[in-house]
Amino acid sequence: MILQERPNMLTVCPKQPITVVLASPRGFCAGVERAINIVQQALAKWGSPIYVRHWIVHNQCVVESLEAQGAVFVEDLDECPVDRPVMFSAHGVPQSVIFEAERRQITYIDATCPLVSKVHLKAKRYHRLGSHVILIGHAGHPEVIGTIGQLPDGAISLLENETQAKAFIKPKGSDSLALVTQTTLSVDHTARLIRILQQRFPEIALPKNEDICYATTNRQNVVKLIASTCDAVVVIGAQSSSNSRRLVEVAKACGCEKSLLIQRASDLDIGWLIGVRRLGLTAGASAPEHLVDQLIAVCRLHFTVTLEEVELVREDVHFRLPSLVA
C-alpha cells in the first residue's frame, strides 16, 4: 500500500490487480508423501537420530523439517553408525549401496519411489534377456546413478539429448537394445529422443507403459494449459529438483518466457511482477503446499489478488509403506 501526501489529506493508492492462476495438480506426489512418511514413521519407531542417505526428496524445506524431528542427512553410508537405522532416498540407490549396508549389518529402509523401482526392474529384465539398455536421463542425478547401478558396468548407456541419440552406436556384441527413462524428464523432450532412437533402431524394445511418472506428466500438462494465458509463471521447487526444473522449461516452451523457479516466497523479487496481470503458479512434486500459500500471501501484500484454479486431473494415487515401518 502506497501513501501519497497531498494538501490537507492522505490518499491511499489502490493496489494493482493480479490474477494468480493455480495449476492443479501441483506439489507433493504419492512417492514424495510416502518417502516423508517413512522417515517420520521410523523416527516414531526408533527415535532419533535416524540417518538418511542423500536428501529424502529434493526440497530444502522438507529436509529442514525432518532434521528438526531428528533426521540426519548424509551423502555416504560410511557416515552412518551401524547401530542406527538408515533410509535410502526416494530417488533410489545403486545395488552396491544395499550390499554395503547388508555387509555392515545396518538396518535399512528403502524409500525408493515405487515408480523408480519399476524402472529398475525393467532394466534388470532387459539385461537378463540379453539386451543392452539405453537410459534417457540427466547425468549425475541420483535417480540416474541409482538406475545405472542396478546393472554391471557397461550394461547401460546414458543419453541426455538429441545429439547423443543421433550419435549413439550399438556396443559390439549387443544383439538387441532396450530403453528405459528417468521418471522426472520433460515428456516432449523424451518423446523426441525416443523417435530418433526408433528411427535408427526399429527393433529397440520400449517399455509398455511410459517410465515418466504420472505426477511429472500431469504437472507438465497443466503448465502447458496455463502458460499461454499468463504473463509470467512461477514454479516453487528446489534447483536440484529435476521435475521442478522441467516445469520452467515447459512454461517457456509454451510461450511464457517470463518463467522462473524459486524455492520459497522470500526468494522472489516482488519487482519481477511489475506489469504482470496473470501469474501462473505451480509447485514441483517435492514442494509442500504451504510454500504455495506463502507466495500467495506475499502477493496479497502488494496486489489485489484474484485466485483462479485450473484443474486438469485429480490424482488419487497412494503407495504402501514398507512393512518395517508400516
C-alpha positions as CSV (number, residue, x, y, z in Angstrom):
1,M,0.0,0.0,0.0
2,I,1.5,3.4,-1.0
3,L,0.6,6.6,0.8
4,Q,1.0,9.8,-1.2
5,E,0.9,13.2,0.7
6,R,-1.4,15.8,-0.8
7,P,-2.5,19.2,0.6
8,N,-4.5,18.6,3.8
9,M,-5.0,14.9,3.2
10,L,-3.5,11.4,2.6
11,T,-4.8,9.4,-0.3
12,V,-4.4,5.7,-0.4
13,C,-3.4,4.4,-3.9
14,P,-5.2,1.2,-4.8
15,K,-3.1,-1.9,-5.3
16,Q,-2.7,-3.2,-8.8
17,P,-4.9,-6.3,-9.6
18,I,-3.2,-9.6,-10.3
19,T,-4.9,-12.9,-11.1
20,V,-2.9,-15.9,-9.7
21,V,-3.7,-18.9,-11.8
22,L,-3.1,-22.0,-9.7
23,A,-2.1,-25.2,-11.6
24,S,-3.7,-28.4,-10.3
25,P,-2.3,-30.9,-9.7
26,R,0.8,-29.4,-8.2
27,G,3.1,-30.2,-5.3
28,F,3.6,-33.5,-3.5
29,C,3.2,-36.7,-5.4
30,A,2.5,-40.1,-3.9
31,G,6.1,-41.1,-4.0
32,V,7.2,-38.0,-2.1
33,E,4.5,-38.4,0.5
34,R,5.5,-42.0,1.0
35,A,9.2,-41.1,1.5
36,I,8.4,-38.4,4.0
37,N,6.1,-40.7,5.9
38,I,8.7,-43.4,6.0
39,V,11.2,-41.1,7.8
40,Q,8.5,-39.9,10.2
41,Q,7.4,-43.5,11.0
42,A,11.0,-44.6,11.5
43,L,11.5,-41.7,13.9
44,A,8.4,-42.7,15.8
45,K,9.6,-46.3,15.9
46,W,13.3,-46.0,16.7
47,G,13.6,-42.4,18.0
48,S,16.3,-40.0,16.8
49,P,18.7,-39.9,15.2
50,I,17.6,-41.6,12.0
51,Y,20.1,-41.4,9.2
52,V,19.0,-40.7,5.6
53,R,21.4,-41.3,2.7
54,H,21.0,-38.2,0.5
55,W,18.1,-35.8,0.8
56,I,15.0,-37.9,1.1
57,V,13.4,-35.7,-1.6
58,H,14.8,-32.6,-3.3
59,N,13.4,-29.9,-1.2
60,Q,15.3,-28.0,1.5
61,C,12.1,-27.0,3.4
62,V,11.2,-30.7,3.7
63,V,14.7,-31.6,4.8
64,E,14.9,-28.9,7.4
65,S,11.6,-30.0,8.8
66,L,12.7,-33.6,9.1
67,E,16.1,-32.5,10.6
68,A,14.1,-30.7,13.3
69,Q,12.4,-34.0,14.1
70,G,15.7,-35.9,14.4
71,A,16.7,-37.0,10.9
72,V,20.4,-36.7,9.9
73,F,21.1,-36.4,6.2
74,V,24.4,-37.8,4.8
75,E,25.8,-38.5,1.4
76,D,27.8,-41.6,2.2
77,L,27.0,-44.8,4.0
78,D,30.3,-44.5,5.8
79,E,28.9,-41.6,7.7
80,C,26.2,-43.8,9.3
81,P,26.8,-45.7,12.5
82,V,25.9,-49.4,12.4
83,D,23.5,-49.3,15.3
84,R,21.1,-46.8,13.9
85,P,18.6,-47.3,11.0
86,V,19.3,-45.8,7.6
87,M,16.8,-44.6,5.0
88,F,17.5,-44.6,1.3
89,S,16.1,-41.7,-0.6
90,A,13.1,-41.6,-2.9
91,H,15.5,-41.4,-5.9
92,G,16.8,-44.9,-5.4
93,V,20.3,-46.2,-4.8
94,P,22.8,-48.4,-6.7
95,Q,22.9,-52.1,-5.7
96,S,26.3,-51.5,-4.3
97,V,24.9,-49.3,-1.5
98,I,22.4,-52.1,-0.5
99,F,25.2,-54.7,-0.5
100,E,27.4,-52.5,1.7
101,A,24.5,-51.9,4.2
102,E,24.0,-55.6,4.4
103,R,27.7,-56.3,4.8
104,R,27.8,-53.9,7.7
105,Q,24.6,-55.3,9.1
106,I,22.9,-51.9,9.1
107,T,19.1,-51.9,9.4
108,Y,17.9,-50.0,6.3
109,I,14.6,-48.9,4.9
110,D,14.4,-48.3,1.2
111,A,12.2,-45.3,0.4
112,T,12.7,-45.5,-3.3
113,C,9.6,-44.4,-5.1
114,P,7.8,-47.5,-6.4
115,L,7.7,-45.9,-9.9
116,V,11.5,-45.6,-9.9
117,S,11.7,-49.2,-8.6
118,K,9.7,-50.3,-11.7
119,V,12.3,-48.7,-13.9
120,H,15.0,-50.7,-12.0
121,L,13.1,-53.9,-12.5
122,K,12.6,-53.2,-16.3
123,A,16.3,-52.5,-16.7
124,K,17.2,-55.8,-14.9
125,R,14.7,-57.8,-17.0
126,Y,16.1,-56.3,-20.3
127,H,19.6,-57.2,-19.1
128,R,18.7,-60.7,-18.3
129,L,17.2,-61.1,-21.8
130,G,20.5,-60.1,-23.3
131,S,19.7,-56.5,-24.3
132,H,22.0,-53.5,-23.9
133,V,20.0,-50.9,-22.0
134,I,19.7,-47.3,-23.1
135,L,18.7,-44.9,-20.3
136,I,17.4,-41.4,-21.1
137,G,18.2,-39.1,-18.2
138,H,20.4,-36.5,-16.7
139,A,24.0,-37.4,-15.8
140,G,24.7,-37.1,-12.1
141,H,21.1,-37.1,-10.9
142,P,20.7,-39.5,-8.0
143,E,17.9,-41.4,-9.8
144,V,20.1,-41.9,-12.8
145,I,23.0,-43.0,-10.6
146,G,20.7,-45.5,-8.9
147,T,19.3,-46.9,-12.1
148,I,22.8,-47.3,-13.7
149,G,23.9,-49.0,-10.5
150,Q,21.3,-51.8,-10.9
151,L,23.4,-53.4,-13.7
152,P,27.1,-54.4,-14.2
153,D,29.4,-51.7,-15.5
154,G,28.9,-51.0,-19.2
155,A,25.5,-52.6,-19.4
156,I,23.7,-49.2,-19.6
157,S,24.3,-46.3,-21.9
158,L,23.1,-42.9,-20.7
159,L,21.7,-40.5,-23.3
160,E,20.8,-36.9,-22.3
161,N,20.0,-35.1,-25.6
162,E,19.1,-35.4,-29.3
163,T,22.8,-35.1,-30.4
164,Q,23.7,-38.0,-28.2
165,A,20.8,-40.1,-29.5
166,K,21.8,-39.4,-33.1
167,A,25.4,-40.3,-32.4
168,F,24.8,-43.4,-30.3
169,I,26.5,-46.6,-31.6
170,K,25.3,-50.0,-30.5
171,P,28.0,-51.7,-28.4
172,K,29.8,-54.6,-30.1
173,G,28.4,-57.9,-29.0
174,S,24.9,-56.5,-28.3
175,D,22.3,-58.4,-30.1
176,S,19.4,-56.1,-29.1
177,L,18.6,-52.8,-27.5
178,A,16.1,-51.8,-24.8
179,L,15.0,-48.4,-23.5
180,V,14.2,-47.0,-20.0
181,T,14.0,-43.4,-18.8
182,Q,14.3,-41.3,-15.7
183,T,10.9,-40.7,-14.2
184,T,11.2,-36.9,-14.0
185,L,12.0,-35.8,-17.5
186,S,10.3,-33.5,-19.9
187,V,7.6,-35.5,-21.7
188,D,8.2,-33.7,-25.0
189,H,12.0,-33.9,-24.9
190,T,11.9,-37.6,-24.1
191,A,9.5,-38.3,-26.9
192,R,11.8,-36.6,-29.4
193,L,14.8,-38.8,-28.3
194,I,12.6,-41.9,-28.4
195,R,11.6,-41.1,-32.0
196,I,15.2,-40.7,-33.0
197,L,16.2,-44.0,-31.5
198,Q,13.2,-45.8,-33.0
199,Q,14.1,-44.5,-36.5
200,R,17.7,-45.6,-36.0
201,F,17.0,-48.9,-34.3
202,P,13.5,-50.0,-35.2
203,E,13.9,-53.2,-33.2
204,I,14.6,-51.3,-29.9
205,A,12.4,-52.6,-27.0
206,L,10.3,-49.9,-25.4
207,P,8.5,-50.2,-22.1
208,K,4.8,-51.0,-22.4
209,N,4.0,-48.1,-20.0
210,E,5.9,-44.8,-20.1
211,D,8.6,-44.6,-17.4
212,I,8.0,-40.9,-16.8
213,C,5.8,-40.8,-13.8
214,Y,2.1,-39.8,-13.7
215,A,2.9,-36.8,-11.4
216,T,5.6,-35.4,-13.7
217,T,3.3,-35.8,-16.7
218,N,0.3,-34.3,-15.0
219,R,2.2,-31.2,-13.7
220,Q,3.7,-30.6,-17.1
221,N,0.4,-30.9,-18.9
222,V,-1.4,-28.4,-16.7
223,V,1.5,-25.9,-17.1
224,K,1.1,-26.3,-20.8
225,L,-2.5,-25.4,-20.4
226,I,-2.0,-22.2,-18.4
227,A,1.3,-20.9,-19.7
228,S,0.0,-19.4,-22.9
229,T,-2.7,-17.5,-20.9
230,C,-0.2,-16.0,-18.3
231,D,2.2,-13.1,-18.4
232,A,4.6,-15.0,-16.0
233,V,4.9,-18.3,-14.4
234,V,6.5,-19.2,-11.0
235,V,7.4,-22.7,-10.2
236,I,8.1,-23.5,-6.5
237,G,10.8,-26.1,-6.0
238,A,14.5,-26.7,-5.5
239,Q,17.1,-26.1,-8.1
240,S,18.2,-29.7,-7.6
241,S,14.7,-30.9,-8.4
242,S,14.6,-32.3,-11.9
243,N,10.8,-32.3,-12.2
244,S,10.6,-28.7,-11.0
245,R,13.2,-27.5,-13.5
246,R,11.3,-29.2,-16.3
247,L,8.2,-27.2,-15.4
248,V,10.0,-24.0,-16.1
249,E,11.3,-25.3,-19.4
250,V,7.7,-26.4,-20.3
251,A,6.3,-23.0,-19.5
252,K,8.9,-21.2,-21.6
253,A,8.4,-23.7,-24.5
254,C,4.7,-22.9,-24.4
255,G,5.3,-19.2,-24.9
256,C,5.7,-17.8,-21.4
257,E,9.3,-16.7,-21.5
258,K,8.9,-14.9,-18.1
259,S,9.1,-18.0,-16.0
260,L,11.3,-18.9,-13.1
261,L,12.0,-21.4,-10.4
262,I,12.2,-20.3,-6.7
263,Q,12.5,-22.4,-3.6
264,R,10.3,-20.2,-1.4
265,A,8.4,-16.9,-1.4
266,S,11.3,-15.0,0.2
267,D,13.4,-15.8,-3.0
268,L,11.0,-13.7,-5.2
269,D,11.9,-10.1,-6.0
270,I,8.5,-8.6,-6.0
271,G,9.6,-6.1,-8.6
272,W,9.7,-9.0,-11.1
273,L,5.9,-9.0,-11.0
274,I,5.6,-5.4,-12.2
275,G,3.3,-5.3,-15.2
276,V,2.1,-8.9,-14.6
277,R,-1.6,-9.3,-14.7
278,R,-1.9,-13.1,-14.8
279,L,0.6,-15.1,-12.8
280,G,0.7,-18.8,-13.3
281,L,1.7,-20.7,-10.1
282,T,2.7,-24.3,-9.6
283,A,5.0,-26.4,-7.5
284,G,7.2,-29.3,-8.2
285,A,6.4,-32.8,-6.9
286,S,8.6,-32.4,-3.8
287,A,7.4,-29.0,-2.8
288,P,4.9,-28.7,0.1
289,E,1.6,-26.8,-0.4
290,H,2.4,-24.3,2.4
291,L,5.1,-22.8,0.2
292,V,2.4,-22.0,-2.4
293,D,0.3,-20.4,0.3
294,Q,3.2,-18.3,1.4
295,L,3.8,-16.9,-2.1
296,I,0.1,-16.1,-2.4
297,A,0.3,-14.3,0.9
298,V,3.2,-12.2,-0.3
299,C,1.3,-11.3,-3.5
300,R,-1.6,-10.2,-1.4
301,L,0.6,-7.7,0.4
302,H,1.4,-5.9,-2.8
303,F,-1.5,-6.6,-5.1
304,T,-5.3,-7.1,-5.1
305,V,-5.2,-10.9,-5.8
306,T,-7.9,-13.0,-7.5
307,L,-7.3,-16.7,-7.4
308,E,-8.2,-18.9,-10.4
309,E,-7.6,-22.6,-10.2
310,V,-7.2,-24.7,-13.4
311,E,-7.5,-28.4,-12.6
312,L,-6.5,-30.8,-15.3
313,V,-6.9,-34.1,-13.4
314,R,-7.5,-35.2,-9.9
315,E,-4.8,-37.5,-8.5
316,D,-5.7,-40.4,-6.2
317,V,-2.5,-42.4,-6.2
318,H,-1.2,-43.9,-2.9
319,F,1.7,-46.1,-2.2
320,R,2.0,-48.5,0.8
321,L,4.8,-48.1,3.3
322,P,7.5,-50.8,3.7
323,S,6.5,-53.4,6.3
324,L,9.4,-52.4,8.5
325,V,7.7,-49.1,9.4
326,A,4.0,-49.7,8.4
